[in-house]
């Protein structure tokens, strides 16, 4: 216990240094410091992709719990199966939408998945 007290009272020497520049902002996307609209669009797309993934997780877990609590009632089991299928289809739609947008953006030479860069290019910035 005395050792812990001494360690807690020992002031830290020097300054903290990060482990590397691996996690430093790359200067693209929302980290590019573009206009507020560019930053908003980048965060908006990322936010709703994450929300979609979390909704899948919640919907699927609630369906699994409904299946477990069905008690052998065929109607409740079928309802839970349908709910789990719908959750899985929703996740597939989210993943496929990202995939299709990525393909279309590569074919057109646009960076649709990173609207901050795309809008910066349209408004006369550098890509």
C-alpha positions as CSV (number, residue, x, y, z in Angstrom):
1,X,0.0,0.0,0.0
2,X,2.9,2.4,0.7
3,X,4.3,1.7,-2.7
4,X,1.0,2.6,-4.4
5,X,0.8,5.8,-2.4
6,X,4.3,6.8,-3.4
7,X,3.6,6.1,-7.0
8,X,0.5,8.2,-6.9
9,X,2.4,11.1,-5.4
10,X,5.3,10.9,-7.8
11,X,4.9,13.7,-10.4
12,X,5.4,12.6,-14.0
13,X,8.7,13.6,-15.5
14,X,8.9,15.1,-19.0
15,X,6.3,15.2,-21.6
16,X,4.2,12.5,-23.2
17,X,5.0,11.4,-26.8
18,X,2.7,9.5,-29.0
19,X,3.8,6.0,-30.1
20,X,4.2,7.1,-33.7
21,X,2.5,9.1,-36.5
22,X,0.4,6.0,-37.4
23,X,-2.7,7.6,-36.0
24,X,-2.1,11.1,-37.1
25,X,-4.8,12.7,-39.2
26,X,-4.1,12.1,-42.9
27,X,-5.4,15.4,-44.2
28,X,-8.3,13.8,-46.0
29,X,-12.0,13.5,-45.3
30,X,-13.3,15.2,-42.2
31,X,-9.7,15.7,-40.9
32,X,-8.9,17.8,-44.0
33,X,-10.4,20.9,-42.3
34,X,-12.6,21.7,-45.3
35,X,-15.6,23.9,-45.3
36,X,-18.2,23.2,-42.6
37,X,-20.5,21.7,-45.3
38,X,-17.7,19.3,-46.4
39,X,-17.1,18.3,-42.8
40,X,-20.8,17.9,-42.1
41,X,-21.3,15.6,-45.2
42,X,-18.3,13.4,-44.3
43,X,-19.5,13.0,-40.7
44,X,-23.1,12.5,-41.8
45,X,-22.3,9.6,-44.1
46,X,-20.1,7.9,-41.5
47,X,-22.6,8.5,-38.7
48,X,-25.5,6.9,-40.6
49,X,-23.4,3.9,-41.7
50,X,-22.6,3.3,-38.0
51,X,-26.2,3.8,-37.0
52,X,-27.3,1.3,-39.6
53,X,-24.8,-1.3,-38.3
54,X,-26.0,-0.7,-34.7
55,X,-29.6,-1.0,-35.7
56,X,-28.8,-4.4,-37.3
57,X,-27.2,-5.5,-34.1
58,X,-30.1,-4.4,-31.9
59,X,-32.8,-5.7,-34.2
60,X,-31.0,-9.1,-34.5
61,X,-30.4,-9.4,-30.8
62,X,-34.0,-8.6,-30.0
63,X,-35.2,-11.2,-32.5
64,X,-32.9,-13.8,-31.0
65,X,-34.3,-13.0,-27.6
66,X,-37.8,-13.3,-28.9
67,X,-37.0,-16.7,-30.4
68,X,-35.5,-17.8,-27.1
69,X,-38.6,-16.6,-25.2
70,X,-41.1,-18.1,-27.7
71,X,-41.5,-21.2,-25.6
72,X,-42.2,-23.4,-28.6
73,X,-45.0,-21.2,-30.0
74,X,-44.7,-21.6,-33.7
75,X,-46.1,-18.2,-34.5
76,X,-43.6,-16.4,-32.2
77,X,-40.7,-18.5,-33.6
78,X,-41.7,-17.6,-37.2
79,X,-42.0,-14.0,-36.3
80,X,-38.5,-14.0,-34.7
81,X,-37.1,-15.8,-37.8
82,X,-38.6,-13.1,-40.0
83,X,-37.2,-10.4,-37.8
84,X,-33.7,-11.9,-37.9
85,X,-34.0,-12.3,-41.7
86,X,-35.0,-8.7,-42.1
87,X,-32.1,-7.6,-39.9
88,X,-29.6,-9.6,-42.0
89,X,-31.1,-8.2,-45.2
90,X,-30.8,-4.7,-43.9
91,X,-27.1,-5.2,-43.1
92,X,-26.6,-6.7,-46.6
93,X,-28.2,-3.6,-48.1
94,X,-25.9,-1.3,-46.1
95,X,-22.8,-3.3,-47.1
96,X,-23.8,-3.6,-50.8
97,X,-24.6,0.2,-50.9
98,X,-21.1,1.0,-49.8
99,X,-19.7,-1.5,-52.2
100,X,-21.7,-0.2,-55.2
101,X,-20.9,3.4,-54.3
102,X,-17.2,2.5,-54.2
103,X,-17.4,0.9,-57.7
104,X,-19.3,3.7,-59.2
105,X,-17.0,6.3,-57.7
106,X,-13.9,4.4,-59.1
107,X,-15.5,4.2,-62.6
108,X,-16.5,7.8,-62.7
109,X,-13.2,9.0,-61.1
110,X,-15.0,10.5,-58.2
111,X,-14.5,10.0,-54.5
112,X,-18.1,9.6,-53.5
113,X,-17.4,7.8,-50.3
114,X,-15.4,10.8,-49.1
115,X,-17.6,13.8,-49.9
116,X,-15.2,16.3,-48.3
117,X,-12.6,15.6,-51.1
118,X,-15.3,15.4,-53.8
119,X,-16.9,18.7,-52.8
120,X,-13.4,20.3,-52.5
121,X,-12.6,19.3,-56.0
122,X,-15.9,20.6,-57.4
123,X,-15.4,23.9,-55.6
124,X,-12.0,24.5,-57.1
125,X,-9.9,22.8,-54.4
126,X,-7.2,20.2,-55.0
127,X,-8.1,16.5,-54.9
